[in-house]
Amino acid sequence: MNVKPLADRVLIKPAPAEEKTIGGIIIPDSAKEKPLKGEVLAVGNGTKDEEMVLKVGDHVLYGKYAGTELELDGEKYLIMRQSDVLAII
């Protein structure tokens, strides 16, 4: 992958949405909740005010509306600031 986040940004691959059924009814993809966890694939260098704490391979939790979605080679990714990440799991 040729994406290198700048400054305090990180590239995250969201975990796949869990498929739920309610009494035999399968919920369509459009009604599924966005996953709120993922894996860090690339990190920036940080800024002079904020050291980069996250590293490649970390599994993280992030806010529901955090980051910007992008699609590369048919895969969906999120790029967001390190401060949008809530926790390392």
C-alpha positions in Angstrom: 0.0 0.0 0.0 1.4 3.4 -1.0 -0.5 5.6 1.5 1.6 7.4 4.1 -0.4 9.6 6.5 1.0 13.0 7.3 1.5 14.6 10.7 -0.7 13.1 13.4 -3.0 11.1 11.1 -3.4 7.3 10.9 -4.8 4.9 8.3 -7.2 2.3 9.7 -8.8 -0.8 8.2 -12.2 -1.0 9.8 -13.2 -4.4 11.2 -16.0 -6.1 9.1 -19.5 -5.3 10.3 -21.1 -8.1 12.3 -24.0 -9.8 10.6 -27.1 -9.9 12.8 -30.3 -11.7 12.4 -33.6 -11.0 14.2 -35.9 -13.9 14.4 -34.7 -15.3 11.1 -34.7 -11.8 9.3 -31.2 -10.9 8.0 -30.4 -7.2 8.3 -29.2 -5.7 4.9 -25.8 -4.1 4.6 -27.3 -0.6 4.4 -28.9 -1.0 7.8 -25.8 -2.4 9.6 -24.0 -0.1 12.1 -20.6 1.0 11.1 -17.9 -0.9 13.0 -16.2 1.2 15.7 -12.9 -0.8 15.8 -10.2 -1.5 13.3 -6.5 -2.1 12.8 -3.9 0.6 12.2 -2.1 0.1 8.8 0.0 3.2 8.6 0.9 6.2 10.9 2.3 9.6 10.3 5.3 11.0 12.1 3.4 13.1 14.7 3.7 16.8 15.2 6.0 18.9 17.4 3.2 19.3 19.9 1.9 15.7 19.8 4.0 12.5 19.8 2.7 9.6 17.7 1.6 7.0 20.2 -0.1 4.6 17.8 1.9 2.1 15.8 1.2 -0.2 12.8 -0.7 -3.3 13.9 -2.5 -1.7 16.9 -6.2 -2.6 17.2 -8.2 0.5 18.1 -11.6 1.9 19.0 -12.7 5.1 17.4 -15.7 7.4 17.4 -18.8 6.7 15.3 -18.3 9.7 13.0 -14.5 9.9 13.2 -12.2 10.1 10.1 -12.6 10.3 6.4 -13.5 7.2 4.4 -11.5 6.3 1.3 -11.4 3.4 -1.1 -8.3 1.9 -2.5 -8.2 -1.2 -4.7 -11.8 -2.0 -3.8 -11.1 -1.9 0.0 -12.5 0.7 2.4 -10.2 2.5 4.8 -10.5 5.4 7.3 -7.9 8.1 7.7 -8.2 10.1 10.9 -6.2 12.1 13.5 -4.6 10.2 16.3 -6.8 12.3 18.7 -10.0 10.7 17.1 -8.9 7.3 18.4 -10.5 6.5 21.7 -8.5 3.5 22.9 -6.0 0.7 21.9 -7.5 -2.7 22.5 
